[in-house]
Amino acid sequence: MSVPNNLPRYRDLPFKPGNPPKTAWGLFGDDDNVGMFNLQTPAAIIAAAKLVKRGAVFAMNWEQEKPNPPLFGRGRFRHTVFREIPIGHHGDDVLDNFFTQASSQWDGLTHVGDYEHGFWGGVKNEQLRHSGDKSKLGIDHWARRGIAGRAVLLDVARYRASQGRPLDCATDDKITVDDLESTRRAQNVELRAGDVWLIHTGWVGWYEQQTAQARQRLAVTANLRTPGLACGEAMAEWIFDRHPAALCSDNPALESWPPPNFTDPRRLPATLDHRPLRHGDRRDVPADAVRRGLRERWRVREFFRVGAAQHPGRDRESSERVGHQVAGIAAIIRASRSS
């Protein structure tokens, strides 16, 4: 697979004439399975590794039992450890009822597609059902190549608070293009093609301060309101034109929840699924990483590495998730100070 010398801008889409409007299908070839992670080239990874100065490591995955109770009608997993073998020292364990979307996770390229045209590259549900979800676009393709590269922290929560309008984590407070760009400027952060963006909203920290009664109420989807990216064409264009490999955030859905109508093509995930970009939900952007970045004038640039489970499972939403955190670890390595 070759990376084009000149990546298209949003206004230039579709990338291939005849494809549906605003699609980048074919950007990395017609048989591509990893999307914008193709931009994490050997040269880009070497450059990212050179950012490491201190070697401090921050785990990005939330505890698997959180949120508790689970959101969106999902169930709790059951963890059983076996230590009945009478000879020597040995253990084994099993997870039952494990909803891979329940806690920290990646949304793969077949999570939410365009209502009419399907997933990345035009893949349709019919094709995935026929193959048992073992052919196209699963996270197993990511696992075989690995995910590593440069990451940047966009601390929207701190920026908005500094402007006297803090994010309200109890509502669907919308993060606008201006919020993202103003945060980037305030932090003096340069965005490069192939970056992983870590968008800090503060929702995970807020959630952990809620009472058991409040958490129970949030577990009813009709009651759930969370801040996140505003949905729409302007947001899709601003993101795509900067060509990130992925977006991660510490909220349930990346975009604000509840979303617009799923059949509305302006809804952010459907718009992004025209493009080869994926996102991670409920990444626990660590407070230590944020604080250290803030002490250093917010300019946090990092080397980012993810391990993912190689499981081409039948359920695409399961097999595409780094929700398999038993096998997959997401971590960032603290990099450089600003001058």
Disulfide bonds with the S-S distance in Angstrom:
none
